[in-house]
């Protein structure tokens, strides 16, 4: 979304209507980008893999 706004701001400046798009993304309700999350995204499968019948898939555990 932010990249699209950059393009819109560039276009608005070129056509002489720089005030058409707000200069701050916060005015449009767009939050700051969070690049790294500290949350653990892993999932425990526990006994779910015991039901896998394919030998190759079982070895991948």
Secondary structure, DSSP 4 states (H G I P E B T S, - for coil): -HHHHHHHHHHHHHTT-GGGS-S-GGGGTPPPP-----S------GGGGGG---HHHHHT-
